[in-house]
Amino acid sequence: MRTERAAAALLTVMTALACRQDMHNQNKMKPYRSARFFEDGQGSRLPVADTVARGQLRENQLFYTGQTADGEMVAEIPMPVTRQVLERGQQRFNIYCAPCHGRTGEGQGMVVRRGYKRPTSLHDPRLVASPAGYFYDVMTNGFSVMPSYASQITPEDRWAIVAYLRALQLSQGARFADLPAEDRQAIEHPAPPPANAAAPEHAAEGH
Ligand code: HEC
């Protein structure tokens, strides 16, 4: 009984000692609370003028707005278009655009089939003739009922999507003369099929 009481007393003393207020009781700013320290009486401060967050110094206007200094839409994609960029663009297009525009860009995506406004086909001659910067702008700022994708798709990825869009447009409107020489050759003079390929495969059809 005595040891129990002693233990309880010890515990009380230890708990009381652990409760030190020290740094809790000091002057500090609380979010959205007023503060007499500053002239305007506000505790929350704005960043100092011209502050740039790390990685957000967007000096290259052409790249980040798709427009020249005079507000003209840039005609070409302002970065090198490699196979890797095209594949990235294809992947991003299929994630972010195809639900409405369809995988081919015709405008028959699943969301449209469920009742959303059908967009103009990306193969419409007006859009085929539009400068690269126009597509970047639509993704960045939205267009009519289409929302902006600026918060979900980085500028680099937006350009990759533009590159893929161009490939899509080409795929729907390519001319024979656009093909590389070896492909034209293969179409004009197809190689004869190997001799055994012509034999009907009755066995495989399971008659
Ligand atoms: C939620 C559905 C939806 C998604 C997702 C979507 N769009 Fe659209 N988009 C539309 C609709 C609807 C229009 C037509 C708006 C109108 O004409 O009122 C449109 C229009 C456009 C236009 C044509 C503007 C013009 O001048 O006619 C382009 C280009 C375009 N979208 C590109 C994209 C790209 C690129 C993506 C992917 C990043 C994308 N859209 C994602 C619905 C969507």
Residues whose N, C-alpha, C, O or C-beta is under 5 A from the ligand:
A	BS01	HEC	Y96 C97 C100 K117 R118 P119 T120 F135 V138 M139 F143 S144 V145 M146 Y149
